[in-house]
Amino acid sequence: MKAARSAADGEMTALAHQVHKHKTTKGRPASMADVFAKPVADPWGNAYVLDAKGEGLAVRSFGPDGKANTADDLVRPVVAP
């Protein structure tokens, strides 16, 4: 499980950079579908989602349980690299 979390962390950093690039060149995305042609899956087989509520943006994985807003969720804020 530690390896999967580490893989997700690296993937989320790369995805957050791509979302930031989209935001600065094409405007604020409302979802991951605005940035990526196909859904991108986390190490547990669930699609990463873009949390676009409020002012900020964040890439979110629902973690091993695949459920939103539980203790195992992983969140990477979208900031300039």
Secondary structure, 3 states (H helix, E strand, C coil): CHHHHHHHHHHHHHHHHHHHHHHHHHCCCCCHHHCCCCCCECCCCCECEEECCCCCCEEEECCCCCCCCCCCCEEEECCCC
